[in-house]
Amino acid sequence: MHEHQTAFLTEDEHRFITAVRDNIGNVDTRIANDPALLDKLTRAYGEARRWGLIREDVLADFLCLEMEAPGFHRNAAIQAWLGEPGASPDDRFADLMDVLRKKSQQLGENT
């Protein structure tokens, strides 16, 4: 499966996904030990590109969030937000990440 998926990736895309995998591994060894991690990231990358995400910082956030909350992008509210006209998908996703980070900080402060 992995060979089929990566056959469609450019060398730069494959390097990018591998770099994200390595960064995830440095932060969360539980996820890093998953032998299917690269395949999961490759699939998530494809999903992110289908949503129109192109900025590397946004793509990296998408991949990391997908590893923490698999299928998050299939949630109807997330799909509606990303599909709203006006702002670019990158900007909409960056806004979503800002909200999630702020909520996470608030939760951390309240515990």
N, C-alpha and C positions, 0 to 999 in steps of 0.2 A: 504494500500500500504506500509506504513512504517513498519508494522509488518513483511510483506513478505520480504522486503529488509533487515531488520536487522536480520532476522532469519539466514542469510548466513554469518553474521559478527561474528568474534570472540569477546569475551568480551573485549580484549585489543583494537580491532579496534573500537568497539562501544564507548569505553572510549575516545579514541583518537578523534573521530569525535565530540563527545560531548564537549571535551575540546576546539577544534577549534571553535565550535559554541559559546561557552562561551567567548572566546577571541574576536571573531567577534562582539559579543554583547557589549563588553566593548569599542570597537572602533567605531562602527557604529550602533547607535540605530535604524536607518531606516531599516537596514537589520535585526537586532535582533528582531524586532517586527513582522517579517514575520512568521506566524504560520507554514508554510511549510519548514522553514529553515533546520531543521534536515533531512527531506526527501531529500531536494536539496543537502545537503552536503553528504548524504549517496550515492546518485546517482553519484555525482562528484567523490567521493572516488572510487567507482567502475570503473569509466572512467580512473582515474589516475592509478589505479592498472592494468587495461588492457593495458595502455601505457607502463607498466613496471616500474613505479615509486615505490620506496620502502623506501627511506629515509624519516623520519618523517618531517624534515624541508621542504623538497621539496613537500611532500604530503600536508602539511599545506599551503604552498604558492599556490599550485594548487587549493585547496579548496577555499581559499580567493579570488584568481583571478576569479574563476568561479562564485563567488557571485557578484563580481564587473562587470564582463563582461561575462554573461552567454553564453555558447557555444563557447568560445574563441578557445577551442581546436579542433573545427571542421573546423576552417579556414585552407585552403589548405597550406598556407605558414607555419603555426604552425605544421601541420601534417607532412609536408615534413621535417622540421627541427628536430622534435622529432624522426622521423623514419630514419634519416641518420645513416648509419653504422659508427662505430668508437668509439665514446664516448658512455657511458651508457646513458639511458634515463634520469636518475637523473641528471647527469652532464649537459646534453643538456638543460634540463628544468631550472636548476640553472643558466646556462649562459643566457637563455632567460630572467629570472627574473632580473639578473644583468643589462641587456640592458634596460629593462623596468624601473627599478629604476633610472638608470642614466638619461634616457630621461625625466622621471617625475621630477627629480631634476633640469634638465636644463630648463624645462618649468616653474617650480616654480621660478627659478632665473630670467627668462625673463618677468615675470608679475609684 
